[in-house]
């Protein structure tokens, strides 16, 4: 357990001690607790990636301003949801549509 609080933690504690916080009430608390329980349970996995792939993911994530693990998770989620498309297939489909006009 850490002994020192961050500036943010100190600010929150001070605000709480001044009575600036108020209870949401039991009904609202239950509603939020129910919403939290419905959230997807995350599982930890270990995967091996080529260094070049990992470097590219880290670079792209940095440019997007997000952690690279979040980017990897997002890509895997979109794939699993059927929402990750191969650019080559999209371009081929556009060519087909172009010739159907």
DRENKOLVEX-332909 format. One record per residue: residue number from 1; residue in one letter; chain; x, y, z of N, C-alpha, C in turn. Coordinates in Angstrom, 2 decimals. Example, Ala and Ser with C-alpha at 12.3 -4.5 7.8 and 13.67 -1.06 7.14 Angstrom:
<nodes>
 pos code unit  n_east n_north    n_up ca_east ca_north   ca_up  c_east c_north    c_up
   1    A    A   13.19   -5.69    7.80   12.30    -4.50    7.80   13.20   -3.30    7.80
   2    S    A   12.85   -2.25    7.08   13.67    -1.06    7.14   12.90    0.03    7.87
</nodes>
This chain:
<nodes>
 pos code unit  n_east n_north    n_up ca_east ca_north   ca_up  c_east c_north    c_up
   1    X    A    0.83   -1.17    0.00    0.00     0.00    0.00    0.89    1.25    0.00
   2    X    A    0.54    2.20   -0.85    1.36     3.40   -0.92    1.01    4.36    0.20
   3    X    A    2.00    5.12    0.65    1.82     6.04    1.76    1.39    7.43    1.32
   4    X    A    1.84    7.87    0.16    1.57     9.23   -0.29    0.49    9.23   -1.36
   5    X    A   -0.36   10.25   -1.30   -1.41    10.40   -2.30   -0.93   11.33   -3.40
   6    X    A   -1.47   11.13   -4.58   -1.18    12.04   -5.68   -1.93   13.35   -5.45
   7    X    A   -1.62   14.36   -6.23   -2.32    15.64   -6.12   -3.82   15.46   -6.37
   8    X    A   -4.12   14.64   -7.35   -5.52    14.38   -7.69   -6.26   13.70   -6.54
   9    X    A   -5.60   12.71   -5.94   -6.21    12.00   -4.80   -6.40   12.94   -3.61
  10    X    A   -5.43   13.80   -3.36   -5.52    14.76   -2.26   -6.68   15.73   -2.50
  11    X    A   -6.84   16.17   -3.73   -7.92    17.09   -4.09   -9.28   16.41   -3.87
  12    X    A   -9.41   15.18   -4.30  -10.66    14.44   -4.12  -10.97   14.25   -2.65
  13    X    A   -9.98   13.85   -1.87  -10.18    13.66   -0.44  -10.61   14.96    0.24
  14    X    A   -9.96   16.06   -0.11  -10.33    17.36    0.45  -11.76   17.73    0.12
  15    X    A  -12.15   17.49   -1.11  -13.52    17.77   -1.55  -14.52   16.92   -0.77
  16    X    A  -14.19   15.65   -0.57  -15.06    14.75    0.19  -15.19   15.21    1.64
  17    X    A  -14.06   15.57    2.24  -14.07    16.00    3.64  -14.82   17.32    3.85
  18    X    A  -14.91   18.15    2.81  -15.66    19.41    2.90  -17.17   19.17    2.72
  19    X    A  -17.55   17.93    2.44  -18.96    17.63    2.27  -19.49   17.97    0.89
  20    X    A  -18.60   18.09   -0.08  -19.02    18.45   -1.43  -19.57   17.26   -2.22
  21    X    A  -19.49   16.09   -1.65  -20.00    14.89   -2.29  -21.31   14.50   -1.63
  22    X    A  -22.20   13.92   -2.43  -23.45    13.45   -1.86  -23.79   12.08   -2.42
  23    X    A  -24.53   11.33   -1.64  -24.90     9.98   -2.04  -25.87   10.03   -3.22
  24    X    A  -25.75    9.06   -4.09  -26.68     8.95   -5.21  -28.00    8.32   -4.78
  25    X    A  -27.99    7.70   -3.62  -29.17     7.00   -3.15  -29.08    5.53   -3.51
  26    X    A  -29.84    4.74   -2.77  -29.76     3.28   -2.96  -30.21    2.84   -4.34
  27    X    A  -31.28    3.43   -4.85  -31.82     3.01   -6.15  -30.81    3.28   -7.27
  28    X    A  -30.25    4.46   -7.29  -29.28     4.80   -8.32  -28.01    3.97   -8.18
  29    X    A  -27.58    3.76   -6.93  -26.40     2.93   -6.68  -26.63    1.52   -7.19
  30    X    A  -27.81    0.97   -6.94  -28.13    -0.38   -7.44  -28.13   -0.41   -8.97
  31    X    A  -28.68    0.65   -9.59  -28.73     0.69  -11.05  -27.32    0.69  -11.64
  32    X    A  -26.44    1.50  -11.06  -25.07     1.54  -11.56  -24.33    0.23  -11.28
  33    X    A  -24.59   -0.38  -10.15  -23.96    -1.66   -9.84  -24.41   -2.71  -10.84
  34    X    A  -25.69   -2.70  -11.20  -26.21    -3.66  -12.18  -25.57   -3.43  -13.55
  35    X    A  -25.41   -2.15  -13.93  -24.76    -1.84  -15.20  -23.31   -2.33  -15.21
  36    X    A  -22.63   -2.17  -14.09  -21.23    -2.61  -13.99  -21.12   -4.11  -14.12
  37    X    A  -22.06   -4.84  -13.52  -22.02    -6.31  -13.60  -22.26   -6.81  -15.01
  38    X    A  -23.00   -6.04  -15.81  -23.29    -6.45  -17.18  -22.12   -6.24  -18.12
  39    X    A  -21.14   -5.48  -17.67  -19.99    -5.22  -18.52  -19.27   -6.53  -18.85
  40    X    A  -18.66   -6.53  -20.01  -17.94    -7.71  -20.47  -16.80   -8.02  -19.51
  41    X    A  -16.71   -9.27  -19.13  -15.61    -9.70  -18.28  -14.37   -9.84  -19.16
  42    X    A  -13.30   -9.23  -18.73  -12.08    -9.28  -19.51  -11.22  -10.44  -19.07
  43    X    A  -10.56  -11.04  -20.03   -9.63   -12.14  -19.78   -8.25  -11.71  -20.24
  44    X    A   -7.26  -12.13  -19.52   -5.88   -11.84  -19.89   -5.40  -12.95  -20.84
  45    X    A   -4.71  -12.53  -21.90   -4.12   -13.50  -22.82   -2.66  -13.14  -23.07
  46    X    A   -1.91  -14.10  -23.51   -0.52   -13.88  -23.92   -0.41  -14.32  -25.37
  47    X    A    0.14  -13.45  -26.20    0.34   -13.80  -27.61    1.75  -13.41  -28.03
  48    X    A    2.24  -14.10  -29.03    3.54   -13.79  -29.60    3.31  -13.06  -30.92
  49    X    A    3.97  -11.91  -31.06    3.88   -11.13  -32.28    5.28  -10.87  -32.80
  50    X    A    5.37  -10.75  -34.11    6.64   -10.36  -34.70    6.98   -8.96  -34.19
  51    X    A    8.25   -8.70  -33.98    8.67    -7.40  -33.47    8.19   -6.27  -34.37
  52    X    A    8.21   -6.51  -35.67    7.78    -5.47  -36.61    6.29   -5.15  -36.45
  53    X    A    5.49   -6.17  -36.19    4.05    -5.97  -35.98    3.81   -5.18  -34.70
  54    X    A    4.48   -5.58  -33.65    4.32    -4.89  -32.37    4.79   -3.44  -32.48
  55    X    A    5.91   -3.21  -33.16    6.40    -1.85  -33.34    5.40   -1.00  -34.12
  56    X    A    4.79   -1.57  -35.13    3.79    -0.84  -35.93    2.56   -0.52  -35.08
  57    X    A    2.11   -1.49  -34.28    0.96    -1.25  -33.41    1.26   -0.16  -32.39
  58    X    A    2.45   -0.20  -31.81    2.84     0.83  -30.84    2.89    2.20  -31.50
  59    X    A    3.44    2.26  -32.71    3.53     3.52  -33.44    2.14    4.06  -33.74
  60    X    A    1.26    3.22  -34.27   -0.10     3.65  -34.62   -0.87    4.09  -33.37
  61    X    A   -0.69    3.35  -32.28   -1.38     3.70  -31.04   -0.89    5.06  -30.52
  62    X    A    0.41    5.27  -30.59    0.97     6.55  -30.12    0.42    7.70  -30.94
  63    X    A    0.33    7.52  -32.26   -0.23     8.56  -33.12   -1.69    8.83  -32.81
  64    X    A   -2.42    7.78  -32.36   -3.83     7.93  -32.01   -4.03    8.42  -30.59
  65    X    A   -2.95    8.39  -29.79   -3.03     8.86  -28.42   -3.67    7.86  -27.47
  66    X    A   -3.53    6.58  -27.80   -4.09     5.53  -26.94   -3.01    4.51  -26.62
  67    X    A   -3.16    3.75  -25.53   -2.20     2.68  -25.24   -2.26    1.60  -26.33
  68    X    A   -1.12    1.01  -26.62   -1.10     0.01  -27.69   -1.94   -1.22  -27.36
  69    X    A   -2.05   -1.56  -26.06   -2.89    -2.70  -25.68   -4.36   -2.42  -26.02
  70    X    A   -4.77   -1.16  -25.84   -6.14    -0.77  -26.17   -6.38   -0.90  -27.67
  71    X    A   -5.39   -0.49  -28.47   -5.51    -0.62  -29.92   -5.64   -2.09  -30.31
  72    X    A   -4.79   -2.94  -29.75   -4.84    -4.37  -30.07   -6.21   -4.94  -29.68
  73    X    A   -6.70   -4.59  -28.50   -8.00    -5.06  -28.04   -9.11   -4.59  -28.98
  74    X    A   -9.02   -3.35  -29.42  -10.02    -2.80  -30.34  -10.03   -3.55  -31.67
  75    X    A   -8.85   -3.82  -32.19   -8.75    -4.55  -33.46   -9.35   -5.96  -33.31
  76    X    A   -9.00   -6.64  -32.23   -9.54    -7.98  -32.00  -11.05   -7.95  -31.80
  77    X    A  -11.55   -6.94  -31.08  -13.00    -6.82  -30.88  -13.71   -6.61  -32.21
  78    X    A  -13.18   -5.70  -33.04  -13.82    -5.45  -34.34  -13.79   -6.70  -35.21
  79    X    A  -12.71   -7.45  -35.17  -12.63    -8.71  -35.93  -13.69   -9.68  -35.44
  80    X    A  -13.77   -9.88  -34.13  -14.73   -10.83  -33.56  -16.17  -10.41  -33.84
  81    X    A  -16.41   -9.09  -33.93  -17.77    -8.59  -34.19  -18.09   -8.54  -35.68
  82    X    A  -17.13   -8.95  -36.51  -17.36    -8.94  -37.95  -17.30   -7.54  -38.55
  83    X    A  -16.64   -6.62  -37.87  -16.58    -5.24  -38.33  -15.19   -4.81  -38.77
  84    X    A  -14.30   -5.76  -38.93  -12.95    -5.47  -39.39  -12.86   -5.99  -40.82
  85    X    A  -12.62   -5.08  -41.74  -12.64    -5.44  -43.15  -11.26   -5.29  -43.78
  86    X    A  -10.97   -6.19  -44.70   -9.73    -6.14  -45.45   -9.87   -5.11  -46.55
  87    X    A   -8.97   -4.15  -46.60   -9.04    -3.07  -47.57   -9.05   -3.60  -49.00
  88    X    A   -8.35   -4.67  -49.27   -8.30    -5.25  -50.61   -9.69   -5.70  -51.07
  89    X    A  -10.43   -6.35  -50.15  -11.78    -6.80  -50.49  -12.72   -5.62  -50.73
  90    X    A  -12.56   -4.58  -49.98  -13.41    -3.39  -50.15  -13.13   -2.76  -51.50
  91    X    A  -11.85   -2.64  -51.86  -11.51    -2.05  -53.16  -12.03   -2.89  -54.31
  92    X    A  -11.95   -4.22  -54.19  -12.49    -5.10  -55.23  -13.99   -4.93  -55.35
  93    X    A  -14.69   -4.83  -54.22  -16.14    -4.64  -54.23  -16.51   -3.31  -54.89
  94    X    A  -15.72   -2.27  -54.63  -15.98    -0.98  -55.25  -15.78   -1.04  -56.76
  95    X    A  -14.77   -1.79  -57.19  -14.54    -1.97  -58.63  -15.73   -2.68  -59.28
  96    X    A  -16.23   -3.71  -58.62  -17.39    -4.44  -59.14  -18.59   -3.49  -59.25
  97    X    A  -18.82   -2.71  -58.22  -19.94    -1.77  -58.23  -19.77   -0.72  -59.32
  98    X    A  -18.55   -0.30  -59.55  -18.27     0.71  -60.57  -18.64    0.19  -61.96
  99    X    A  -18.35   -1.07  -62.21  -18.64    -1.65  -63.52  -20.09   -2.03  -63.68
 100    X    A  -20.85   -2.09  -62.60  -22.28    -2.42  -62.69  -23.14   -1.23  -63.06
 101    X    A  -22.57   -0.03  -63.02  -23.35     1.18  -63.35  -23.64    1.30  -64.80
</nodes>
